[in-house]
Amino acid sequence: MSRFPTRIVLSATVVLLAAAGCSSTATPSAPAAPTASTAQSAPSSKAPSPSAPTVTAAQITINNFAFSPAKLTVNPGETVTVVNHDSATHTVTASAGSAFDTGPINPGKSATFKAPATTGTFPYVCSIHASMHGTLTVG
């Protein structure tokens, strides 16, 4: 028997299998109804009720020589995280007294401090760049 017909049959088979793998004859199915597990894993855009505890941590971001938010309200004794996205070292230092001070926070680093245990308004500055200021309200 000649090898020529066998090569043609094998080549044709490979081409047909490759073509079958590239094409799809399956019909699209309808999306599955959400199950309890998928419904709970989806993020919620619902805002928490006023009586619900805060889910996100208090945070001050430093960027372009400014604090964001410039005015932050927290609970007494709450931990506040300060993230420095700037190119310079900064601090978050209470303007009056020693209510809180992060010390120097290098670029790309973060620090935390505890909000005062007493309610009130606490202006703060960067002790390195006095033009930077914000207000922490404890209430």
QUIDAPE-V224002 format. One record per pair of residues at least 12 apart in sequence whose ideal C-beta (glycine too) atoms are under 6 Angstrom apart, sorted by sequence separation. I is the first residue (numbers start at 1). J is the second residue. If there is no record, write none. Layout:
i->[I,I]
j->[J,J]
This chain:
i->[123,124,91,100,122,89,90,58,121,89,99,120,119,58,82,87,119,84,58,59,60,61,62,63,116,63,84,99,115,57,62,84,83,62,94,95,81,82,95,94,95,81,93,92,93,79,80,93,79,80,91,90,91,77,78,77,74,76,76,70,71,72,73,74,73,65,67]
j->[135,136,104,113,136,104,105,74,137,106,116,138,138,78,102,107,139,105,80,81,82,83,84,85,138,86,107,122,138,81,86,109,110,90,122,123,110,111,124,124,125,112,124,124,125,112,113,127,114,115,126,126,127,114,115,117,115,117,138,134,135,136,137,138,139,132,134]
